[in-house]
Amino acid sequence: MSNTLRFVLLVLGLTTAVWILSKIRKLKVKMEDAIFWVILAGILCLLSLFPEVTYILTELLGVMSPANLVFLVIIFILLEKVFTLSIVVSQLEEKVTILAAEMALRSHSAEKRLDEDSEILATIERKDSETESRNTIDGKGINHCSNI
């Protein structure tokens, strides 16, 4: 593995670790995601600091060069992360669909109750106005009721 690749891996690993730690301090990253990225940064740092591990793994796995192994490991880890995020997105889409359906049902139920309440109020107002008109037609008005 070339010194340039080792340096790039070390810089990327340290930069990723510092960036994730700053996001953790600001509470912008969930802990499980932060752990993933810190482990990835650690792997990058280890591969850059101890290239012998990369050489040993290259021979054991039959990969052409240590650089190819490093890229293969990084690609594999990132594909795993994308797959995990895909599962999370699918679950969230399902929850959004269920919540939208529940909100539609609640909204429909609330509108139905409002319609029923407005009908009841209209009936009460109609009865009140009929009672007032009968009292007025009677000619005696409210005094008639108080004499009883």
CYANA upper distance limits for C-alpha pairs under 8 A (distance plus 0.5 A):
  1 MET  CA      5 LEU  CA      7.19
  1 MET  CA      6 ARG  CA      7.51
  1 MET  CA     51 PRO  CA      7.34
  1 MET  CA     65 SER  CA      8.24
  1 MET  CA     66 PRO  CA      6.17
  1 MET  CA     67 ALA  CA      6.45
  2 SER  CA      6 ARG  CA      6.86
  3 ASN  CA      7 PHE  CA      6.55
  4 THR  CA      8 VAL  CA      6.64
  5 LEU  CA      9 LEU  CA      6.54
  5 LEU  CA     48 SER  CA      8.14
  5 LEU  CA     67 ALA  CA      8.20
  6 ARG  CA     10 LEU  CA      6.65
  6 ARG  CA     47 LEU  CA      8.05
  6 ARG  CA     48 SER  CA      4.90
  6 ARG  CA     49 LEU  CA      7.72
  6 ARG  CA     51 PRO  CA      8.31
  7 PHE  CA     11 VAL  CA      6.62
  7 PHE  CA     48 SER  CA      7.31
  8 VAL  CA     12 LEU  CA      6.50
  9 LEU  CA     13 GLY  CA      6.42
  9 LEU  CA     44 LEU  CA      6.00
  9 LEU  CA     45 CYS  CA      6.85
  9 LEU  CA     47 LEU  CA      7.98
  9 LEU  CA     48 SER  CA      6.09
 10 LEU  CA     14 LEU  CA      6.62
 10 LEU  CA     44 LEU  CA      6.91
 10 LEU  CA     45 CYS  CA      5.41
 10 LEU  CA     48 SER  CA      6.01
 10 LEU  CA     49 LEU  CA      7.84
 11 VAL  CA     15 THR  CA      6.43
 12 LEU  CA     16 THR  CA      6.44
 12 LEU  CA     41 ALA  CA      7.87
 12 LEU  CA     44 LEU  CA      7.88
 13 GLY  CA     17 ALA  CA      6.66
 13 GLY  CA     40 LEU  CA      8.02
 13 GLY  CA     41 ALA  CA      4.65
 13 GLY  CA     42 GLY  CA      6.93
 13 GLY  CA     43 ILE  CA      8.19
 13 GLY  CA     44 LEU  CA      5.65
 13 GLY  CA     45 CYS  CA      5.74
 14 LEU  CA     18 VAL  CA      6.63
 14 LEU  CA     41 ALA  CA      7.11
 14 LEU  CA     45 CYS  CA      7.59
 15 THR  CA     19 TRP  CA      6.52
 16 THR  CA     20 ILE  CA      6.54
 16 THR  CA     37 TRP  CA      7.84
 16 THR  CA     38 VAL  CA      7.90
 16 THR  CA     41 ALA  CA      6.30
 17 ALA  CA     21 LEU  CA      6.59
 17 ALA  CA     37 TRP  CA      7.90
 17 ALA  CA     38 VAL  CA      6.10
 17 ALA  CA     41 ALA  CA      6.16
 17 ALA  CA     42 GLY  CA      8.26
 18 VAL  CA     22 SER  CA      6.70
 19 TRP  CA     23 LYS  CA      6.83
 20 ILE  CA     24 ILE  CA      6.61
 20 ILE  CA     29 VAL  CA      8.48
 20 ILE  CA     34 ALA  CA      6.87
 20 ILE  CA     37 TRP  CA      7.51
 20 ILE  CA     38 VAL  CA      7.45
 21 LEU  CA     25 ARG  CA      6.76
 21 LEU  CA     34 ALA  CA      8.48
 22 SER  CA     26 LYS  CA      6.93
 23 LYS  CA     27 LEU  CA      6.60
 23 LYS  CA     28 LYS  CA      5.87
 23 LYS  CA     29 VAL  CA      6.57
 24 ILE  CA     28 LYS  CA      6.62
 24 ILE  CA     29 VAL  CA      6.24
 24 ILE  CA     30 LYS  CA      8.34
 24 ILE  CA     31 MET  CA      8.24
 24 ILE  CA     34 ALA  CA      7.62
 29 VAL  CA     33 ASP  CA      7.07
 29 VAL  CA     34 ALA  CA      6.64
 30 LYS  CA     34 ALA  CA      6.70
 31 MET  CA     35 ILE  CA      6.59
 32 GLU  CA     36 PHE  CA      6.88
 33 ASP  CA     37 TRP  CA      6.89
 34 ALA  CA     38 VAL  CA      6.57
 35 ILE  CA     39 ILE  CA      6.57
 36 PHE  CA     40 LEU  CA      6.74
 37 TRP  CA     41 ALA  CA      6.62
 38 VAL  CA     42 GLY  CA      6.60
 39 ILE  CA     43 ILE  CA      6.64
 40 LEU  CA     44 LEU  CA      6.79
 40 LEU  CA     77 ILE  CA      8.48
 41 ALA  CA     45 CYS  CA      6.72
 42 GLY  CA     46 LEU  CA      6.56
 43 ILE  CA     47 LEU  CA      6.58
 44 LEU  CA     48 SER  CA      6.73
 45 CYS  CA     49 LEU  CA      6.52
 46 LEU  CA     50 PHE  CA      6.22
 46 LEU  CA     51 PRO  CA      8.47
 47 LEU  CA     51 PRO  CA      6.07
 47 LEU  CA     53 VAL  CA      7.54
 47 LEU  CA     54 THR  CA      6.95
 47 LEU  CA     70 VAL  CA      8.25
 50 PHE  CA     54 THR  CA      8.01
 51 PRO  CA     55 TYR  CA      6.90
 52 GLU  CA     56 ILE  CA      6.66
 53 VAL  CA     57 LEU  CA      6.63
 54 THR  CA     58 THR  CA      6.45
 54 THR  CA     66 PRO  CA      6.23
 54 THR  CA     69 LEU  CA      7.82
 54 THR  CA     70 VAL  CA      7.98
 55 TYR  CA     59 GLU  CA      6.86
 55 TYR  CA     66 PRO  CA      6.32
 56 ILE  CA     60 LEU  CA      6.74
 57 LEU  CA     61 LEU  CA      6.43
 57 LEU  CA     69 LEU  CA      8.46
 58 THR  CA     62 GLY  CA      6.29
 58 THR  CA     63 VAL  CA      5.59
 58 THR  CA     64 MET  CA      7.64
 58 THR  CA     65 SER  CA      7.05
 58 THR  CA     66 PRO  CA      6.21
 58 THR  CA     69 LEU  CA      6.86
 59 GLU  CA     63 VAL  CA      7.16
 63 VAL  CA     68 ASN  CA      7.52
 63 VAL  CA     69 LEU  CA      6.88
 64 MET  CA     68 ASN  CA      7.40
 65 SER  CA     69 LEU  CA      7.10
 66 PRO  CA     70 VAL  CA      6.77
 67 ALA  CA     71 PHE  CA      6.75
 68 ASN  CA     72 LEU  CA      6.46
 69 LEU  CA     73 VAL  CA      6.57
 70 VAL  CA     74 ILE  CA      6.72
 71 PHE  CA     75 ILE  CA      6.48
 72 LEU  CA     76 PHE  CA      6.52
 73 VAL  CA     77 ILE  CA      6.65
 74 ILE  CA     78 LEU  CA      6.64
 75 ILE  CA     79 LEU  CA      6.52
 76 PHE  CA     80 GLU  CA      6.72
 77 ILE  CA     81 LYS  CA      6.86
 78 LEU  CA     82 VAL  CA      6.68
 79 LEU  CA     83 PHE  CA      6.64
 80 GLU  CA     84 THR  CA      6.70
 81 LYS  CA     85 LEU  CA      6.63
 82 VAL  CA     86 SER  CA      6.53
 83 PHE  CA     87 ILE  CA      6.89
 84 THR  CA     88 VAL  CA      6.92
 85 LEU  CA     89 VAL  CA      6.60
 86 SER  CA     90 SER  CA      6.68
 87 ILE  CA     91 GLN  CA      6.78
 88 VAL  CA     92 LEU  CA      6.68
 89 VAL  CA     93 GLU  CA      6.58
 90 SER  CA     94 GLU  CA      6.80
 91 GLN  CA     95 LYS  CA      6.81
 92 LEU  CA     96 VAL  CA      6.62
 93 GLU  CA     97 THR  CA      6.72
 94 GLU  CA     98 ILE  CA      6.79
 95 LYS  CA     99 LEU  CA      6.55
 96 VAL  CA    100 ALA  CA      6.49
 97 THR  CA    101 ALA  CA      6.77
 98 ILE  CA    102 GLU  CA      6.72
 99 LEU  CA    103 MET  CA      6.56
100 ALA  CA    104 ALA  CA      6.65
101 ALA  CA    105 LEU  CA      6.75
102 GLU  CA    106 ARG  CA      6.62
103 MET  CA    107 SER  CA      6.42
104 ALA  CA    108 HIS  CA      6.56
105 LEU  CA    109 SER  CA      6.57
106 ARG  CA    110 ALA  CA      6.51
107 SER  CA    111 GLU  CA      6.64
108 HIS  CA    112 LYS  CA      6.65
109 SER  CA    113 ARG  CA      6.74
110 ALA  CA    114 LEU  CA      6.66
111 GLU  CA    115 ASP  CA      6.64
112 LYS  CA    116 GLU  CA      6.73
113 ARG  CA    117 ASP  CA      6.51
114 LEU  CA    118 SER  CA      6.49
115 ASP  CA    119 GLU  CA      6.67
116 GLU  CA    120 ILE  CA      6.75
117 ASP  CA    121 LEU  CA      6.66
118 SER  CA    122 ALA  CA      6.52
119 GLU  CA    123 THR  CA      6.65
120 ILE  CA    124 ILE  CA      6.70
121 LEU  CA    125 GLU  CA      6.55
122 ALA  CA    126 ARG  CA      6.50
123 THR  CA    127 LYS  CA      6.67
124 ILE  CA    128 ASP  CA      6.62
125 GLU  CA    129 SER  CA      6.60
126 ARG  CA    130 GLU  CA      6.65
127 LYS  CA    131 THR  CA      6.62
128 ASP  CA    132 GLU  CA      6.72
129 SER  CA    133 SER  CA      6.58
130 GLU  CA    134 ARG  CA      6.63
131 THR  CA    135 ASN  CA      6.73
132 GLU  CA    136 THR  CA      6.64
133 SER  CA    137 ILE  CA      6.50
134 ARG  CA    138 ASP  CA      6.48
135 ASN  CA    139 GLY  CA      7.14
135 ASN  CA    140 LYS  CA      7.12
135 ASN  CA    141 GLY  CA      5.19
135 ASN  CA    142 ILE  CA      7.49
136 THR  CA    140 LYS  CA      7.32
136 THR  CA    141 GLY  CA      5.79
140 LYS  CA    144 HIS  CA      5.55
141 GLY  CA    145 CYS  CA      7.87
142 ILE  CA    146 SER  CA      7.04
143 ASN  CA    147 ASN  CA      6.86
144 HIS  CA    148 ILE  CA      7.53
